[in-house]
Amino acid sequence: MGRRLCLLVFFVMSWGLSAQKMDIPIMDSLKPSYFESGNIHKVWLKLGEDGFSNPIKVPVLIAKGVEEGQVFGLTAAIHGNELNGIPIIYNLMDSLDVSKLKGTVVAIPGLNPLAIANTQREYVDQQDLNRLFPGKAEGNRSQQMAHQIGKKIIPLFDYHIDLHTASFGRVNSLYGRGDMQDDTLANMLRILQPDIIVSNKGKASFGEATAQTLRAFAISKGVHSITMEYGNPQVFQQEMIKRGTEGILRVLTWLKFTDGEVEVLEAKNICSKSYWVFTQNGGYLKVLVDLNQMLAKGDTIAILTDSFGKIIEEYKAPEAGIVVGKSTNPISVSGSRIIHLGILAKRP
C-alpha cells in the first residue's frame, strides 16, 4: 500500500510538472498580432530539431502594449557562455508596465540553447553562431540555426540590442558597438551609458565572404541594431545586470515605447576603432593593466615568463588608447590575446 501511494504521489507530481511545461506553447513562427494586447506572453519558438526529433526551441517573452506600434527586440546568449543578458531581460520585463506600453517588446533570453546547456560558447558543431549570418537553409548545423534566427526572429524588429559578454579566459568592460555616424544608433548607445563605445558599422565579414554577425545582418535588413557587452562569461554580475536593465529602460523611453523624458548624455569614451594585441611567444602571461585604464604608447601591458619563471618578453601598448577587455588566462600559446585596445576618436 505504501509503495502504491508513493507511485501515485510521484505520478501526480510528474503530471503537474509536465502540465506546467505544457502551458507554454511551442510555435513555428511569431507575429506580434498573434498575441493579446496588454499582457506579457511566454512561448517557445522552434528553430530546428535535435537528434531525438524533438524541437530545438528558444524561450521568447513578448510584451504586447495596449497601443499598436513598432517592435523593440532583445537577444541574449547567442554565445552560450555569455549569460548576463539573460537576467537583464528578466528584470526588464518585470519592470515594464504593459498597460502603458506603446508597441511591442520581443526578447529572447537564450538564443543558443544547446550551447547554454553544454556550458560552451559555440554551437554543437563548434562553430561561432554569431559569425554565420544569414546562414543557409540547407547548410550544416550552425548554418541552419543562423538561417532560422535570421528568418523567424530578426524581421520582427524595428530596433534591436544584442547582449553579449566576454568569453572564457577574458573579461570585458561595459561597452557598446554601433555606428556613431547614425543618429539613432548613436543616441541609443549614449543613453545606455557604457564605459566605452566602439564606433563601427557592423559590416565586418568572417570566414566565408558573405558571412556576417547578427548585428550586421540585422542592419542589412533595415533594423536599428547595436551590440552591448556586459562584463564576464558564465556568471551573473549584479552591477552589470542593474546597469543593463536601467539603460534599456531609458532607451525604451527615448524611443517612445514608454512615457517619460530621457536626457541624452555625452559619452565617456568613444573609440574610432579597436583591436586585440597578441603574444608572439608561448609561456605564462601576466596582464598588468586594468579595464578602462588609459594607456600611452609604450606603456607596459603584460609580461611573459617561461616554465622556470624567467621573463622572456614584455609587451608594450602599440599606441595610446583605453583597455576595453583583457585576458585572464595565464596559459599563453603564441598568438594568444593580451588586451583589447580601443583607440579614442579625436574630439572635434
Helices and strands as residue ranges (DSSP letters): H 2-22, E 26-27, G 32-34, E 39-49, E 55-64, E 67-76, H 85-95, G 98-100, E 102-109, H 113-117, G 129-131, H 141-152, G 154-156, E 159-164, E 170-172, E 174-178, H 183-192, E 196-199, H 214-220, E 224-230, H 238-254, E 270-278, E 283-287, E 294-295, E 300-305, E 311-316, E 321-327, E 331-332, E 337-344
